Amino acid sequence: MTCTAAALARIPSEHHYERGLVLSGIGGLRLQQDGVDGAMEAFPAMIDEGIAAANIGLEMMGIAGLGLLGLQRGELRRVEELATRGIARAR
């Protein structure tokens, strides 16, 4: 078990905000270590934690991270969908 997985495992499942913050760090770390493909798992999980916590800021951070990864992959349609989703959720 990696340090990041161990950190996430220590946080109770009902502590969505804290889990989302750790997932943000995991996404950044995996981006550095494994590239875009390695980071793609962390940001959707971060979005889910933001929704579960009813924390729009955390959710938007996840959407932004996922959008940036999509831009790096050239997935413009997906990025547009994410941006539209984020704007709709923020209203």
N, C-alpha and C positions, 0 to 999 in steps of 0.2 A: 504494500500500500504506500503510495507516495505521500509526501508531506501535505500536499493540497487535498488529497482524498481523505487523509486523516483529519485535517482541520474541518472539512465539511462533515465528516462522520461524527465529530464531537458536538456539533450544533444541533440541538433538538429540532425535529422536523417542523414543529409549529413556530419556530423563530425564523419566519420567512425573510425579514429584512436582513438579518445577519447572514443568512445563507446566501442571499442575493449578492451581498457585498463580497463574500468569499468567492462566489462564482465569477464575479467581475475580475478578481485577481487571477483566478484560474484561467479565464479566457485570455487575459493578457500574457500570462506565463506560457500557456500553450501556443499562443501566436508566436512568441519568441523562440520557443523550442521546436515546435512541430510545423509552424506555418499556419496558413489559413485553415486547412483541413482539421488540424488539431484543435483549433479554437472554436470551430463551428458548433460543438456540443454545448459549450458553457453558456453562450448568450441566450439561446432559447430557454434553457433552464432558469436563467436569471429573469427573463420575462415572466415565466410561470410563477416564480417566487414573488415578483412584484405584484402580479395579479392577486395571488393568494394573500399577500399582506395588505392589499388595497392601497398600495403605494405607487402612485403614478410616476413619481420620479425614478424609482428603481426600475419600473417597467420601461420607461423611456430610455434609461441608460442601456438596458438590454437591447432594445430596438435599435438604438444608435450603433452599438457595437456590432450587432448582426448586419446592419446596413453597411457599415464600413468594410466588413469582411466581404459582403456581396459586391461592393465597388471594386475591391481588389481582385475579385474573380471575374469582373466584367458582367455581372448579372444585373443589368440595369433594370429590367422588368421587375425582378424580385425586390430591388431596392425601392423602386417606385411604390410597390405594394406595401412594403414595410413603412415607408414614409406616410402613405395614405392612412394606414392603420394607426400609426402613432398620432397623427393629427386628429383622427376621429376619436381615439381614446382620450386625448387631452381635453376635448371639448366638453 
